[in-house]
Amino acid sequence: MTVIVGFLPGKGGRAALDLGAQIARSAGEKLLSVTVVPTPWPTPSMARVDGEFERWAVSEGQKAIDASYEYLTSTVSDVEHESISVSGKSVSAALVRTAERQEADILVLGSSSDGPLGQIVVGSTADRLLHSSPVPLALAPRGYHPPKGAVVTRVTCSFAGYEGSAAVLRLTARITGRVGACLRVATFGVRGRTMYPPEVGLHAEDEVLSAWQQQAKAAQDTEVAALAAAGLLPEGTTTAVASGRGWSEALDDLHWEAGDVLVVGSSSAGPLARVFLGSRATKIIRHSPVPAIVVPYAVAEG
């Protein structure tokens, strides 16, 4: 599993490096930190500012390389790592090109600094990659800093039971096996407001919720049995159905521990079947209390 981290000093960079190192350590693979610097203008300037711009870009790239290498060397010396810079007009496009050239298995980004600590905050680069990445995209919560030597201990697959859910679960099971973690299959649901008029009572809503929980559990059991039949079921796999009045409450309905990551599948409607999140998946990752990995539909189906 080749792990690439998109690194930008001071913009969630350390959280991305920590998550990337945690994944690389768990899989026993190398970590590649990549910083994107602006591409110089193609047309030479009479004022020679193009030369100054190129020297500035090279200097900034080297500073980022030094910062990344120093941090990784001091905090995750047990993981083989390398820090490089690449040029590009678009950060997201340059990262995609690098991921394809390196045949990466996963691309890791941090959260935007504009948001609460402990939550995944999708910045502009992550947002673009959620529409274009050809490989799974891992997102670290803002301020994420696992203990030294941390590994992935449990992978929770968000299982909606829709088209493509079984493929995402199969890929999640393979990822779980590669990092030596436990698998949890979880279905999340949001309860509506109390039914109106009030004389109807709460029992009708409770009956609907109970029926949904039974259907979700039956769908989970079917796919878990299929994984077992295919020899892909990790030992100690568990299932869970969580609900709440909102997505935050639904995610909090489950118990989360250090070493947990959440896997969410994308929609098949995405461009070229790459990553494209529907509203449900978007809300789940925005309220996830742990790092999230978004899997492109095409990768899961492949």
LOSE-125005 format. One record per atom (N, C-alpha, C, O): x, y, z; residue in one letter. Coordinates in steps of 0.001 Angstrom, whole numbers, plus 500000, padded with zeros to 6 digits. Atoms other than C-alpha are relative to their C-alpha. Layout:
BEGIN
XYZA/...
//
This chain:
BEGIN
500847498808500000M/500000500000500000M/500885501245500000M/501456501599501032M/499249498767500082T/501753503145498766T/499152501140500545T/498043501375500064T/500745498940499323V/500668506046500975V/500598501356499641V/501767501615499927V/499556498654500353I/500916509608499640I/499261501010500857I/498038500951500982I/500581498937499190V/500337512608501897V/500176501333499278V/501290501701498906V/499914498647500527G/499510516006500455G/500342500929501149G/499519501157502036G/499517499234498849F/501558518243502742F/500125501477499678F/500724501864498675F/499847498550500085L/501256521989503207L/500242500506501412L/499360500399502264L/499674499558498635P/503016523493506248P/498958500966500564P/498556501922499900P/500913499090499314G/500635525106508721G/498556499904499594G/497734500659500114G/501385500122500454K/497448523987506947K/499530498560500163K/499153497912499186K/500404501382499761G/496595520678508546G/501043499000499579G/500776497799499535G/498953500872500507G/499889519294507303G/500450498936500976G/500639497780500598G/499518500977499022R/500995517635510516R/498966498916500261R/499323497750500426R/501049501001499800A/497635515917511017A/499989498999498856A/499803497801499072A/499957500892501160A/497870514521507480A/501209499072500082A/501102497883499783A/498804500832499856L/501422513301508108L/499795498931501071L/500198497782500891L/500236500968498920D/500355511644511369D/499078498878499536D/499328497706499816D/500921501025500487L/497439509862509703L/500672499137498934L/500525497915498933L/499299500761501021G/499550508881506709G/500989499021500598G/501094497884500139G/499042500878499333A/502232507460509005A/499288498853500710A/499775497723500713A/500768501039499308Q/499615505561510999Q/499547498918499010Q/499637497726499303Q/500438500959501015I/498239503943507828I/501192499229499442I/501132498008499296I/498807500652500549A/501713503235506410A/500583499009500998A/500986497911500616A/499477500887498963R/502867501733509717R/499147498732500101R/499680497629500228R/500910501135499881S/499798499491509881S/500163499029498839S/500068497814499012S/499877500840501194A/500334498237506325A/501434499572499729A/501684498754498844A/498604500326500230G/504119498040506591G/500517500551498682G/501316499907498002G/499624499407501279E/504549500390503631E/500712501336500192E/500807501858501303E/499279498730499988K/506478503533502726K/499038501175499923K/497964501071499331K/500782498766500035L/505126507061503217L/500710501022499115L/501908501261499265L/499453498970500877L/505633509711500532L/499258501303500252L/498059501403499991L/500578498677499756S/505033513342501540S/500221500859498762S/501349500995498288S/499931499230501243V/504237515553498531V/499473501409500225V/498345501593500682V/500407498602499959T/504129519355498472T/499925500530498573T/500844500317497782T/500181499446501344V/502792521122495370V/500369501479500021V/499845502247500829V/499604498599500142V/504462524394494355V/499509500505498654V/499339499712497728V/500532499455501249P/503202526766491626P/500942499779498821P/502164499831498966P/499219500141501227T/504339526158488061T/500383501389499475T/499531502276499434T/499597498694500554P/506377529062486580P/499224500328498738P/498729499434498052P/500689499574501214W/504808531108483799W/500704499437498779W/501934499418498725W/499387500593501189P/505345529486480390P/500694501016499096P/501604500663498346P/499420498969500857T/506188532805478700T/500993500835500791T/500624501415501813T/499000499200499278P/509445534520479764P/499575501458500110P/499009502023499174P/500369498607499765S/508930537977481265S/501171500926499687S/502323500620499996S/498966499023500305M/510819541019480026M/500638500532501281M/501811500905501296M/499498499479498723A/511175542101483652A/500703498920500815A/501153499163501935A/499322501134499362R/512640538705484534R/499342499567501314R/499970498921502153R/500679500437498775V/510033538202487237V/499731498504499960V/499532497877501000V/500223501431500079D/509536534691485893D/501129499226500681D/500898498211501338D/498864500629499336G/513036533792487067G/499907500123501505G/500207499175502231G/500155499789498564E/512373535291490478E/498887499103500549E/499007498548501642E/501120500838499569F/509064533424490693F/500436498541500103F/500090497843501057F/499542501384499976E/510725530129489820E/500915499740501191E/500812498702501844E/499106500170498846R/513426530640492443R/499200499998501299R/499498499232502216R/500859499968498806W/510752531526495011W/499271498669500171W/499201498138501279W/500732501268499939A/508741528379494141A/500916498869500452A/500533498043501280A/499034501030499613V/511836526187494431V/500346500132501481V/500439499136502198V/499667499760498597S/512704527803497764S/498871499550500923S/499115498904501943S/501142500399499175E/509186527301499148E/499840498487500029E/499501497907501060E/500084501453500052G/509190523701497980G/501034499345500891G/500748498356501566G/498941500561499162Q/512486523036499711Q/499686500193501477Q/499959499311502291Q/500383499760498603K/511213524626502937K/498974498967500460K/499047498452501576K/501032500979499659A/508195522321502855A/500600498603500133A/500236497843501031A/499331501300499929I/510387519295502155I/500746499870501325I/500661498843501998I/499234500021498753D/512628520189505091D/499082499857501212D/499368499097502137D/500933500043498873A/509654520759507411A/499371498615500136A/499256498078501238A/500612501328499994S/508012517480506427S/500997498949500464S/500680498120501317S/498991501002499656Y/511222515460506674Y/500387500095501476Y/500531499079502156Y/499628499817498595E/512150516973510043E/498913499470500929E/499214498816501927E/501092500460499138Y/508706516265511509Y/499898498477499982Y/499764497848501032Y/500109501451500092L/508558512700510205L/501171499304500684L/500980498292501358L/498823500609499395T/512108511924511329T/499939500031501525T/500390499103502196T/500041499848498539S/511444513182514847S/498823499288500644S/498875498969501832S/501207500574499387T/508000511639515347T/499668498598499528T/499075497828500283T/500366501322500522V/507665508557513128V/501215499344499353V/501169498931498194V/498751500547500529S/511197507267512704S/499893498523499637S/500760497995498941S/500164501426500294D/509869503690512510D/499353499756498645D/499221498606498225D/500643500133501310V/508175504376509153V/500937500530498923V/501433501651499029V/499188499520501118E/510169504590505927E/499261501135499304E/498083501006498972E/500691498845500577H/509432507986504435H/500919500801499092H/502144500734499190H/499294499112500916E/510427510431501730E/499154501245499796E/497926501165499776E/500702498737500222S/509523514084501152S/500459500614498692S/501658500750498451S/499670499407501292I/509354515665497702I/499068501179499738I/498073501367500438I/500900498955500487S/507859518679495938S/499796499797498509S/500698499343497805S/500318500062501427V/506154518751492547V/499358501327499620V/498809502016500480V/500586498742500441S/504985521696490472S/498688499751499270S/498482498697498670S/501280500123500694G/501522522307489112G/499176501253500158G/499315501976501144G/500890498847499913K/498947524975488388K/498852499745500967K/498285500676501539K/501065500406499089S/496402523039490438S/500551498996500992S/501147497994500597S/499500500918498966V/497259521379493763V/499341498633499859V/500018497606499903V/500707501274500091S/494572518724493362S/500428499206498769S/500628497994498853S/499590500701501224A/495553517907489761A/501415499457500128A/501700498351499668A/498621500455499817A/499243517685490699A/500054498784500921A/500841497868500686A/500027501147499093L/498447515303493565L/499454498761499300L/499940497651499519L/500552501132500755V/496338513125491268V/501045499433499052V/501198498215498956V/498948500468500905R/499160512964488711R/501076499226500756R/501554498190500295R/498975500670499194T/501632512037491435T/499507498649500493T/500251497668500480T/500578501262499521A/499303509372492843A/499973498963498884A/500268497790499111A/500037500931501126E/498886507838489401E/501409499559499602E/501632498386499305E/498620500325500374R/502624508009488624R/500632499048501007R/501394498157500631R/499436500845498950Q/503506506400491953Q/499191498722500229Q/499560497876501044Q/500908501136499819E/500677503861491629E/499589499883501466E/499631498805502058E/500364499937498578A/499507504939495081A/498706499248500271A/497827499160499414A/501211500688499572D/496904502960496984D/499063500931500756D/497863500673500852D/500825499081499218I/495700505904499064I/500673501373500043I/501900501482500063I/499538498623499917L/496007509695499204L/499448500596501290L/498256500468501569L/500383499500498682V/495931511445502604V/500082501524500041V/501060502110499577V/500027498555499834L/494955515051503368L/499551500346501413L/498886499555502081L/500480499498498720G/494404517097506503G/498746500829499796G/498292501025498669G/501193499152500054S/491404519257507344S/500385501460499855S/501510501860500153S/499814498556500059S/491022522939506680S/500137500545501419S/499589499985502368S/499829499379498680S/492069525206509547S/498771500789500416S/498697501257501552S/501229499257499705D/488648526895509364D/498923499047500493D/498013498688499745D/500989500912499455G/486684524628511638G/500399499525501378G/501513499789501830G/499730500463498639P/486439522978515063P/501014498870500038P/501085498050499123P/499048501085499796L/489187520732516376L/499269498675500169L/498180498619500741L/500577501329499829G/488490517022516212G/499001499611498939G/498511498482498951G/500947500314501058Q/486219517221513165Q/500670500103498634Q/501663500810498467Q/499493499919501367I/486842516695509470I/499405501233499340I/498186501370499232I/500422498763500657V/486696520052507718V/500563499969498581V/501775500067498386V/499568500149501390V/486818519738503933V/500402501353499428V/499569502248499290V/499501498781500610G/489007522456502418G/499859499950498484G/499296499003497936G/500168499899501445S/489211523527498786S/500705498863499252S/500150498315498300S/499282501078500680T/491851520956497780T/499298498668500207T/499134497901499258T/500708501251499724A/490023518087499495A/498683499942499233A/498297498887498730A/501274499966500708D/486746519197497931D/500195499639498525D/499410498880497956D/499735500323501410R/488258519062494437R/500376498525499841R/499956497869498888R/499586501401500094L/489840515676495124L/498832499050500241L/498829497930499730L/501186500823499797L/486503514337496335L/499191499860498710L/498272499045498631L/500655500105501297H/485391514892492742H/500926499456498916H/500505499292497771H/499079500362501074S/488498513704490933S/501018498928500346S/501695498429499447S/498944500943499631S/490709511316492901S/499715498595499456S/498606498085499620S/500182501365500505P/491220507924491215P/500307498943501059P/500131497750500810P/499663500924498922V/492321506371494533V/499263500426501262V/498821501571501354V/500637499622498736P/490805506276498037P/500656501221500624P/501876501381500574P/499528498755499400L/491114509596499845L/499746499962501504L/498598499873501940L/500115499997498543A/491826509628503607A/500060501431500511A/500911502211500083A/500090498655499452L/490897512751505576L/500199499964501512L/499503499239502222L/499709499949498567A/492341513552509002A/499178501099500655A/499073502188500092A/500692498931499272P/490240515478511552P/500972501129500345P/502174500896500474P/499147498862499660R/491561518932512383R/500676499771501357R/500015499459502347R/499247500199498776G/494321518666514991G/500274498548500326G/500699498243501440G/499820501427499740Y/494545514884514640Y/501461499696500352Y/502377500072499621Y/498640500333499557H/497562513576516541H/499942498728500832H/499822498796502056H/500069501271499270P/497520509869517454P/501249499779500834P/502268500428500599P/498823500306499178P/499887508444520073P/501155499474499142P/500936498932498060P/498826500463500728K/503424507619518972K/499911498488499785K/499610497730500707K/500051501425500321G/503550504265517207G/498603499464499765G/498413498251499687G/501391500435500154A/499767504187516701A/499787499276498675A/500410499605497665A/500392500732501206V/498278501748514192V/498481500030499883V/497780500401500825V/501445500125500200V/494825501263512724V/499563498685500631V/500038497619500240V/500427501207499295T/493058498813515035T/498607499529499592T/498282498348499721T/501348500404500432R/489488498879513695R/499569500882498836R/499773502096498847R/500514499284501161V/487943499843510369V/498484499841499982V/497973498721499934V/501459500027500045T/484253500771510346T/499537500361498598T/499852501440498096T/500524499753501335C/482527500491506980C/498576500532500116C/497702499873500678C/501348499440500029S/479531502778506532S/499208499278498915S/499441499480497723S/500743500870500915F/477066500350504957F/498563500482499899F/497791500379500853F/501340499446500173A/473938501915503509A/499041499008499374A/497827499198499439A/500877500973500634G/472625498896501644G/499562500407498614G/498723499732498017G/500357499533501326Y/472376500864498392Y/500887499326498949Y/501734498494499276Y/499170500509501085E/473883500055494987E/501466500365500255E/501793501520500527E/498579499755499786G/477613499693495366G/500451499758501422G/501655499680501667G/499624500185498597S/477520499142499147S/500768498705500218S/501719498664500998S/499326501287499835A/478546495500498838A/501439500079499501A/502342499498500103A/498648499867500543A/481554496442496681A/500892500795500949A/502056500449501149A/499241499201499035V/482659499095499176V/500352499148501217V/501460499247501745V/499746500861498845L/482330496548501994L/501100498986499687L/501953498719500534L/498955500959500380R/484463494010500095R/501378500671500003R/502350500111500510R/498721499290500014L/487189496594499514L/500434500347501419L/501616500251501748L/499691499684498610T/486979497660503166T/500554498774500717T/501485498882501515T/499513501241499383A/487449494036504215A/501438499718499572A/502249499256500374A/498625500215500470R/490576493819502050R/500959500982500673R/502053500602501089R/499170499008499321I/491946497064503509I/500234499586501449I/501348499679501965I/499912500425498604T/491199495766506999T/501015498876500161T/501809498876501102T/499049501103499935G/493133492582506301G/501432500456499792G/502351499939500426G/498641499543500305R/496117494463504899R/500626500754501165R/501843500719501347R/499446499246498870V/496469496654507984V/499881499229501316V/500271499728502372V/500077500831498804G/495733493836510426G/499032500512501047G/499286500382502244G/500975499420499068A/492679495512511966A/498733499152500058A/498576498188499310A/501325500613499912C/489190494433513016C/499039500766499095C/499265501937498789C/501003499378500864L/486164495160510825L/498679500158500747L/498219499241501428L/501353499773499485R/482887496734511945R/499135500508498851R/499496501473498177R/500938499583501042V/479957497018509535V/498888500798500680V/498155500264501512V/500948499127499304A/477775499968510554A/499058500684499017A/499476501142497953A/500997499271500765T/474570501445509176T/499498501160500845T/499108500980501998T/500405498795499276F/473677505011510153F/498677500530499438F/498459500560498227F/501277499428500422G/470214506521510078G/499625501178500868G/500016501254502032G/500445498817499268V/468628509808511104V/498487499942500166V/497753499797499189V/501432500009499710R/465229509851512781R/499410501365499704R/500059502393499900R/500674498739500299G/462715512477511708G/499468500655501258G/499637500144502365G/500622499320498870R/460919514945513909R/498829499180500527R/498305498319499820R/501134500711499412T/458200513679516266T/498772500173499116T/498503501276498640T/501125499975500928M/455113512818514233M/498937500993500448M/498752501225501643M/501049499008499752Y/452316515379513970Y/498751499547499253Y/498869499114498107Y/500318499389498704P/449555515615515113P/500431499138501181P/500623497931501035P/499458500709498841P/450679514658518616P/499144498844500470P/499656497929501115P/500818501095499504E/447664512419519266E/500339498667499339E/499916497609499805E/499571501241500624V/449208509904516876V/500900499215500954V/500876497985500986V/499128500642499028G/451773509220519579G/501349499637499412G/501567499718498203G/498642500342500411L/455387508109519471L/500134498565499528L/501152498194498944L/499856501418500308H/454630504435518943H/500165499749498505H/500878498831498100H/499886500197501450A/454231504823515159A/501428500246499535A/501967499475498742A/498616499700500364E/457662506452514825E/500912498892500476E/501822498496499748E/499172501079499462D/459188503755517031D/499864498729499163D/500834497993498981D/500208501184500836E/457638501047514852E/500768500122498680E/501368499160498201E/499246499769501244V/459123502613511712V/501492499807500240V/502178499171499439V/498584500135499664L/462529502833513389L/500370498542500214L/501421498093499757L/499728501406499736S/462316499228514558S/500056499206498702S/500914498338498536S/500012500702501290A/461446498027511052A/501269500310499205A/501860499417498597A/498771499623500706W/464360499990509558W/501215499299500590W/502085498840499849W/498875500661499354Q/466769498542512123Q/500067498521499625Q/501148497977499398Q/500037501412500369Q/465634495007511315Q/500446499792498557Q/501173498844498258Q/499608500099501403Q/466034495592507569Q/501503500234499839Q/502171499526499085Q/498570499697500081A/469491497126508042A/500822498824500513A/501828498455499906A/499269501144499425K/470624494223510237K/499964498801499052K/500962498094498905K/500115501118500934A/469319491674507709A/500925500201498800A/501561499254498336A/499125499706501133A/471192493414504870A/501469499815500389A/502262499291499607A/498633500180499518Q/474381493476506940Q/500351498518500097Q/501416498088499654Q/499740501438499820D/474090489792507798D/500200499305498659D/501042498416498533D/499877500599501330T/473635488906504126T/501389500246499414T/502022499330498891T/498698499655500581E/476795490753503053E/501157499429500809E/502184499055500242E/498958500613499168V/478841489499506006V/500129498522499658V/501238497992499601V/499965501416500393A/477879485938505042A/500679499840498645A/501405498872498422A/499361500055501317A/478961486680501458A/501513500178500126A/502277499523499417A/498564499828499759L/482344487912502724L/500620498721500541L/501713498329500132L/499501501241499417A/482761484745504768A/500119498913498935A/501094498162498914A/499988501012501051A/481901482566501773A/501152500229499020A/501690499282498446A/498906499653500917A/484520484423499691A/501359499959500680A/502382500204500041A/498742500056499263G/487155484019502395G/500593501369500293G/501803501495500484G/499523498632499794L/487375487788502930L/499631500568501365L/499969501714501662L/500500499468498731L/485826488116506392L/501100500013501053L/501586498951501442L/498992499922498938P/488341489396508980P/499473499379501293P/498277499432501579P/500395500613498736E/488312487588512293E/499488501069500963E/500048502162501045E/500555499066499025G/486184489269514952G/499144501097499411G/498935502125500056G/500857498986500631T/483966491190512513T/498710500181500791T/498101499206501231T/501240499688499291T/481023492931514189T/499106500870499118T/499558501431498120T/500953499146500705T/477911494759512981T/499329500927500991T/499260500635502185T/500677499037499133A/476064497776514332A/499031500836499176A/499284501127498007A/500983499095500607V/473011499896513515V/499852501186500945V/499476501013502104V/500017498800499153A/473138503475514823A/499028501016499446A/498865501135498231A/500948498975500439S/470569506252514722S/500003501169500971S/500504501064502090S/500075498815499159G/469939509706516097G/499119501043499349G/498659500859498222G/500825498913500541R/467995512934515612R/500738500796498930R/500123501544498170R/499182499356501020G/470840514215513469G/501195499113499730G/501392498106500409G/498861500839500351W/473984512862511845W/501052499964501101W/501689498932501311W/499042499982498901S/476182513947514743S/499577499016501090S/500399498276501629S/500507500901498973E/473960512067517171E/500062498544499531E/500319497639500325E/499937501363500542A/473849509033514868A/501426499450500080A/501630498295500454A/498598500453499901L/477653508857514696L/500389499762501452L/501122498822501760L/499673500140498576D/477874509339518468D/499300498802500634D/499638498401501748D/500716501150499475D/475479506416518917D/500910498768500074D/500615497810500789D/499013501081499936L/478474504140518312L/501160500404500903L/501430501587501110L/498809499749499184H/481499503784520558H/501219500031499090H/501434499113498299H/498802499838500817W/484710505030518945W/501227499979500895W/501201500480502020W/498772500117499230E/488250504300520092E/501185500531499199E/501102500713497985E/498759499642500689A/491769505431519301A/500391498848499084A/500326497688499492A/499661501033500962G/492899503544516205G/498870499668499053G/499034498835498161G/501138500202500903D/489472503655514535D/500120500872498761D/500600502004498835D/500202499198501206V/488956504805510959V/498655499610499411V/498167498502499634V/501305500210500614L/485711505117509005L/500160499990498491L/500845500849497936L/499956500075501465V/485293504070505359V/498612500293499453V/497618499717499895V/501254499599500641V/482601505671503200V/500159499836498496V/501194500198497938V/499954500157501445G/481789504809499594G/499443501206499287G/498630501948499839G/500489498874500786S/481187507340496846S/498811499573499154S/498414498408499151S/501128500256500879S/478317507615494412S/500491499531498638S/501559499946498188S/499638500455501344S/478395505825491043S/499751501081498962S/500100500912497793S/500311498922500934A/477233509096489489A/501155500966499815A/501040501929499057A/498862499089500075G/480635510733489909G/500636500006498624G/500470499049497867G/499348499923501306P/482652511877486883P/501000498859499822P/501900498665500638P/499130501144500281L/484336508835485321L/500006499001501147L/500961498244501317L/500152500910498856A/483101506930488410A/501113500184501011A/501459499253501737A/499023499709498963R/485758508616490507R/499247500445501248R/498038500239501347R/500662499627498753V/485043510040493952V/498949501077499753V/499224502089499108V/501034498968500004F/481776511926494210F/499035499645501116F/498365498614501057F/500806500323498831L/479930512093497507L/498568500488499867L/498319501623499461L/501377499571499884G/476186512141497835G/499819500733501318G/500739500785502135G/500232499193498798S/474595514247500565S/500125499163501270S/500607499658502289S/499934500863498818R/474356511284502968R/501457499758500409R/501818499925501574R/498592500280499694A/478050510368502713A/500717501260500454A/501550501211501359A/499373498731499614T/479073514028502931T/499709500320501459T/500603500731502198T/500375499697498619K/477170514464506182K/500684499036500972K/501065499429502074K/499360500980499120I/478646511272507629I/501457500371500256I/501901500362501404I/498585499697499770I/482272512274507056I/500170501324500732I/501119501476501501I/499884498711499313R/481666515847508256R/499737499861501494R/500175500704502277R/500286500211498581H/480409514447511574H/500796498842500591H/500583498456501740H/499221501133499501S/482904511602511869S/500977500450501081S/501688501438500897S/499052499656498933P/484873511681515144P/501376499380499790P/502279499573500603P/498730500686500289V/487676509629513550V/500375500263498542V/499538500729497768V/499622499835501411P/489672509767510296P/499068499219499083P/498585498144499441P/500895500641500957A/487600508893507242A/500736499720498696A/501566500516498259A/499463500364501306I/488567507123504021I/498833499917499025I/497895499147499230I/501057499986501008V/486410507852500979V/500463499173498806V/501525499429498239V/499610500947501045V/486459505086498362V/499244500312498709V/498013500333498715V/500673499778501279P/485739505864494685P/499217498759499568P/499648497631499807P/500863501109500451Y/482973503726493182Y/500763499067499066Y/500656497845499170Y/499279500821500974A/485238502568490348A/501032499111500667A/501229497972500243A/499000500789499285V/487935501391492771V/499320498833500717V/499815497707500691V/500715501051499278A/485412499449494844A/499506498916499040A/499602497726499339A/500514500956500971E/483876497824491765E/501117499218499338E/500920498085498901E/498871500679500644G/487322496985490385G/500562498891500852G/501515498225500448G/
//
